[in-house]
Amino acid sequence: MKKKNGFVYRNIVLVAVQDEAQRLYNNFVGDALKSLGGRNFNLEYRGSYALLGFRGPRKNWVRELKHGRGKGPSEITASILKG
């Protein structure tokens, strides 16, 4: 099993944050989110963030969404086809 930033190669990874994760963010977390296809993950105080990522070649179904404080949860919907 080939791993990078703790993720096994060619695996789907879901990330969801609501309320206060900004204080837990560091360079390791940023590098891990980048390795999954994340691009817009500067977490805001009391905001929400969601990522449907993939550890491997970039996929067209990778999704990322964030909302600022008081804007509710970040919800992602996607279809993933085998192959």
Secondary structure as a PSIPRED ss2 file (coil, helix, strand):
# PSIPRED VFORMAT (PSIPRED V4.0)

   1 M C   1.000  0.000  0.000
   2 K C   1.000  0.000  0.000
   3 K E   0.000  0.000  1.000
   4 K E   0.000  0.000  1.000
   5 N C   1.000  0.000  0.000
   6 G C   1.000  0.000  0.000
   7 F E   0.000  0.000  1.000
   8 V E   0.000  0.000  1.000
   9 Y C   1.000  0.000  0.000
  10 R C   1.000  0.000  0.000
  11 N E   0.000  0.000  1.000
  12 I E   0.000  0.000  1.000
  13 V E   0.000  0.000  1.000
  14 L E   0.000  0.000  1.000
  15 V E   0.000  0.000  1.000
  16 A E   0.000  0.000  1.000
  17 V E   0.000  0.000  1.000
  18 Q E   0.000  0.000  1.000
  19 D C   1.000  0.000  0.000
  20 E C   1.000  0.000  0.000
  21 A C   1.000  0.000  0.000
  22 Q H   0.000  1.000  0.000
  23 R H   0.000  1.000  0.000
  24 L H   0.000  1.000  0.000
  25 Y C   1.000  0.000  0.000
  26 N C   1.000  0.000  0.000
  27 N H   0.000  1.000  0.000
  28 F H   0.000  1.000  0.000
  29 V H   0.000  1.000  0.000
  30 G H   0.000  1.000  0.000
  31 D H   0.000  1.000  0.000
  32 A H   0.000  1.000  0.000
  33 L H   0.000  1.000  0.000
  34 K H   0.000  1.000  0.000
  35 S H   0.000  1.000  0.000
  36 L C   1.000  0.000  0.000
  37 G C   1.000  0.000  0.000
  38 G C   1.000  0.000  0.000
  39 R C   1.000  0.000  0.000
  40 N C   1.000  0.000  0.000
  41 F C   1.000  0.000  0.000
  42 N C   1.000  0.000  0.000
  43 L C   1.000  0.000  0.000
  44 E C   1.000  0.000  0.000
  45 Y C   1.000  0.000  0.000
  46 R C   1.000  0.000  0.000
  47 G C   1.000  0.000  0.000
  48 S E   0.000  0.000  1.000
  49 Y E   0.000  0.000  1.000
  50 A E   0.000  0.000  1.000
  51 L E   0.000  0.000  1.000
  52 L E   0.000  0.000  1.000
  53 G E   0.000  0.000  1.000
  54 F E   0.000  0.000  1.000
  55 R E   0.000  0.000  1.000
  56 G C   1.000  0.000  0.000
  57 P C   1.000  0.000  0.000
  58 R C   1.000  0.000  0.000
  59 K C   1.000  0.000  0.000
  60 N C   1.000  0.000  0.000
  61 W C   1.000  0.000  0.000
  62 V C   1.000  0.000  0.000
  63 R E   0.000  0.000  1.000
  64 E E   0.000  0.000  1.000
  65 L E   0.000  0.000  1.000
  66 K E   0.000  0.000  1.000
  67 H E   0.000  0.000  1.000
  68 G C   1.000  0.000  0.000
  69 R C   1.000  0.000  0.000
  70 G C   1.000  0.000  0.000
  71 K C   1.000  0.000  0.000
  72 G C   1.000  0.000  0.000
  73 P C   1.000  0.000  0.000
  74 S C   1.000  0.000  0.000
  75 E C   1.000  0.000  0.000
  76 I C   1.000  0.000  0.000
  77 T C   1.000  0.000  0.000
  78 A C   1.000  0.000  0.000
  79 S C   1.000  0.000  0.000
  80 I C   1.000  0.000  0.000
  81 L C   1.000  0.000  0.000
  82 K C   1.000  0.000  0.000
  83 G C   1.000  0.000  0.000
